[in-house]
Structure formats: C-alpha cells, structure tokens
Amino acid sequence: MFVVITAVGPDNVGLADPIIHYVTGLGANITEIQMYDHDEEAIFAMFLRIQIEADLYASLRAALTEIGRLKKLSIRVWSAEIRQESPRLAICTTYRPEPALAVLEAIQSGEIEATPAVMIGNRDHCQQLARQFGVDWHSIGGEMGEANDDRMIDLLDEYDIDYVLLARYMRILPASSCWKYAGGRIINLHHGLLPSFPGIRPYHDANEARMLTFGATCHFIVPELDAGNQIIHQETFSVEPGTKIDEIVRIGQEINEPACLVKGLKRVVNREIELHFHRVVARKTS
C-alpha cells in the first residue's frame, strides 16, 4: 500500500533522520520525498510517500507518532487505501453555499461515495446548510472573518479527515497547514480558469479581456508553489457578446462552479488521479 507521511515542527538538527531510518528499516520503498527548511520562520517540514505491506500500517503510525513526540514534530501518517470505499471529507466554506450544497447532494444521491464528516467556516453563512444535511458545523472565524488556522488543523485531526475541500473558502491556508495535509489531500475550487485568471475577480478580469468563455478550476493545494499547476478539473461556459457581468457571475456561481467541484472531487475520491511531485497524474491501476 502507498502511505503519505508529513512532519512539521520547529527547525532543529537531525529531524529527518529518525523518520527516514525507521521507514527504510521497515523495508519501505520511498517513492517521493520533499523537505522544507525556512530559516527565517525556523520551520522544518518533510513529506514522504512510501510503499509498504498493508499489515505494517498500524505499527508505522504508532512508531512515527512516538518519534513526533520525542522530536516535537507534528507527524501524520495517511493512506487513501484505508477508507477508499468512503473517504471522510471536511467541507470548508465562507460565503457561497452552492459548491458545498452540490457536493452534499452528490453524496446524498450516491454520485460521490464519501462521508461529509464536518463543515468548517470562517463565516457562518453556510451553517444552516450543515444543519440541513446533518453535518457537524464548526466556526473558526473571528469578527472580521480571520481564520484560526490552528483550530482548523485540530478539527481535521479530530474528525480523522481524508480530504479537505475548500468549497469557495476565501482564506489562504498558511504553508504549515498545507504541509500537514500535503500529498493531494487539500482540494480547492477557484472561480476562474487557471492559470490565465487567478485572483479574487476572475469573472471581471476575463470580461475585461473580452472573453466569451468563462470557467472554474478544481485543483490541489500544495505548499510554497503558485496555485493552479495542479489542476484536477476545469469546467467552462460560454456567453453571447454583450452579456452583462452580473449574469456571467450568476451563471458561474450558481451553475458552473458547483459542477466543477463535484466533477473534480469525484475524480479524486474515485482515485482516477493522484498528485506526484506536484503534478497531477493518472493513477496506475495495475
């Protein structure tokens, strides 16, 4: 089985060695390794993708948890194969309810085989939606919508989350959060076509560029890289010349963005694609 290991903590000497020595001593095959050492922030982060026998998974988790305690590292061990029949999702929202609603309806209808374990918001606009579908709701936002990123990570751990879904969650995750759930576990919906239209006003930017085709992008979030290079799915729609920007935004928000997120999430949950070395690749089934 393939296993993802992430380790994040205060920078120090000899943090990677005990992890690497343990997994290689276990007979694991390391298929991907990345390390990040930021002197100014004094942060160490490491990502490993390994292949081991399935019966070693429990002992691997226990041993690395102990290494994390001794080295003061936040270590997570995860495999998509553990709950591949119904992975646990955290749906993160801010204002727009349509993408989260589309995902919840797709799960309810059986189109997406997953469990909506928790909804998290830096605003309370989607709290009623969580109640409607019987999903636990947690607010992590302050008065101005500022997010408590540490609280988000605590909730993701508490609910034993497989995939974090940023369903028009309008806050940037810090690099430390991205590292902790690295390896294709954070999925974002951007309301524009990447890489051409990033930013917070992609509809307006595309309209000012005289585009007649607009779209949304579902992509993996990776730490320390520009978003958009890890595209899972893009969904587009076209309009007639002269269409008002309000109508373009309405179609995008109410129809196109939800469809894009559902189709992208479905590809991830069905394990049609994976993220390897920051590139989206078709999963090998043999």
N, C-alpha and C positions, 0 to 999 in steps of 0.2 A: 504494500500500500504506500501511497505518497503522503507525506506529512510535511506540514509547514511549521517552522519554529521561528518565533520572533523574540528578541531580547532587547529591552530598552532600559537605560538607567544612567546614573551619574558616571561620567567618564572616569576611568581608572585603568591601571595596568593589569593585564592578564585576564580580561573578562571573556574573551572569545575562546581561549584555550580549553578550559574545562568542558565547555559545551561541545566543541569540535572533537575533543578526545573521547568524550563519552559516546557520541553517536557513531564515531568510527570504530570504537571498541565494541560497540553493539553489532557491528557488521553492516552498518547502514551505508548506502550508496548516496553520496552528496551530488545532487543534480543541479543545484543552484545555490550560490552564496553571495551575499552583499553585506557590506559593512559601512557604517557611517560614524564619523568621529568629528564632532563640531567643537573646536577648541573654545570659541567664544562663549558658547552655551554650556560647555562642559557636559555634553550629552553623548552617550555611546548607544548605537543601535545596530542590530545584526538581524539578518534574515537568512534562513536556511530552508531549502526544500530537499527532503531526503526520501529515500525509498527503503522501507524495512518490511519484515514479515509482520502480518497483522497481529499476531499474538504477542508482539513486543510493545505494542502501542501503550498499554496501561503502565508498564514499568518505565517506559520512556518518559511519560508525563510525570510520574512520581519522582523520578531521578532529577529531571530538569527543574521541577518545582523546588526541590531541595537546593540545587545549585543556585537558583534565583534567590532563595532566602539567604544563602551564605554570601553571595556576591552583591546583594542588594539590587538585583535586576528584576524587572517586570518581564517574566517569561511566559509565553503562551505556546501551547502545542495543539495543533488542529489538523484534522484531515477531513476533506469533503466526503470521504467514503464512509464515515461513521454514521451520518444521518442522510445519506444520499436519497432515501425514499421521501423524506420530508424535512429539508433543512429549516432551521429556525431563523426568522427574519426580524431585524429591528428596522422599523419604518420611521425615518426622521423627517419632520416637516417644519414649515414656518407659516406661510400664509395660505398658499393654494392647496385646496383639498382634492382636486381632480386626479392627480397622479396616484396618490395614496388610495383613493377610492377605487380607481381602476385596478390596482394591484389586489386590493381586498376582494373585489368582485371576481377577479380572475381566480383567486384562491378558492373562494366560496363555490364557484362553478366547476372547479376541478381542472381548469385550463392550466393553472400553475400548481404544482404539487409542492407546497411549502406550508410552514406554520408561522402565522404572524404573531410572534411571541410578545412583542411590545411596540408601542409607538412612543416616540420621544420628540418633543417640540421645544424650540427656543421661543415660540409664541404659542398661545393656547387656541389658535383658530381652528385646529383640527381635533380638539379634544372630544367634541361631540361625535365625530366620525369614529373615533376609537370606541366610544360607548356603544354606538350603533352596531358595531361588529364584535363587541365583547372582548376587546383587546385592552390590556393594561396600558394606561397612559402615564407618562412622567414628563413634567415640565422642568427644563434645565436653563430657562432663560431669566435674565434679570429684567428690571423695569424698562430698559432700552433695547431688550432683545439680545443682549450679550449672552453668550452661551458659556455654561460651566462645563468645559471640555473634560475635566477630570471626572465629574459626575456622570457624563455620558459613558466614559470608559467603564466606570464602576457598574453602570446599568447593563452594558453589553456583556460584561463578565457575569453579573448576577443572573441574567436571563440565558446564559450559555449560548450566545448568538453565533450563528454560522456566517451570515451575510448582513452587512449594514447597508441599508437602502436610503440614499439621500434623495427623497422624493420632493424636489424643489426646496430642499433645506438650504436657506440662504445665508449660511455662515461657512467660512473657510475653516477646515479642520487643521489644527497645528500638525507639524511634521511628526511629533511624537505620537499622536493618535494614529496617523497614517501608518507609521512603522509598527505599532502594536497590532494592527489588524491588516498588515500587508499580505501580499500573495493573492490578490484578486478577491478580497473579501469586502471591499468597500465599493459600492456601485452608485454612480452619480447620474442624475438627469440634468443636462444643460439645455436651456430653452433656445438653442441656436445651433446652426451647423458648424461644427469644429473641423478644421482649425480656422476657418475663414471668419467666423463671427463669435469670438469669445466675449467676455464682459457681461455687464448686467443689463444691457439694452440691445440684444442681438436682433430683435424684430425691427427696431427703429434703424439700427445700423444697416441691416440688409435692405430695408426700404429706401434709405437714403442713397444706397448704392444702386438703386433702380432694379433690384432683384424682383423677379416674379415667382420664384420658388423659395420657400422658407422651410425650416425644419428644426428638429430637436436631435440631440445626441445623448445616447446612453453609453457611459464609459467607466472604466475602472479608475479609481483614485490611487495614485502612487505618490510616495513622499519625495520631495525635492526635485520633482520634474513638472514641466508645464502640463496642465490637463489637456486631454484631447488626443494624445498619441496612442491611447489605449482604448480605442473605440470598439464597443460591443455591437451597437446597432444605431442606425440613423433612419429617421422617418421624415418624409417631406410632404409638402402640399404646395400646389400652385394656385395663383390667383390671376384674375383679369387685370390688365393695365388700369390704373386709376383706383384700385380698391383702397379704401380708407385704412389707415394704420390701425384704428380701433377694431375693425373687422378682422384684419390679419392677426392681431394679438388674440382676439376671441377664438378664432379657429385654432390657433396654435395652443392656447392654454386649455381649452375645453375638449379638443378632439385629438390633435396631433401629439402633444406631449404625453398624455396618458397612454396612447397606443405605443409610442416609442418605448416607454419604460416597461410596459408589460412584455413586449416582444424581447427587449434586451434582457430583462430578468429571467424570462423563460429560457433563453439560451444558456444563461449561467446555471440555473437550477437543474436543467437537463444535462448539464456538463457537456454541451456541444463545443464549448471553447474554454480555454484556460489562459492565464497570464503567466508568461515565462520571460524572464529578463526584460520586463517592462513592455513586452509585445504580446498582443492577443493572437493566439494560435488555435487552430482546430485541434480538438482533443483526439489523441490516438486511441482507438478502441481495441486494437489488437495487442 
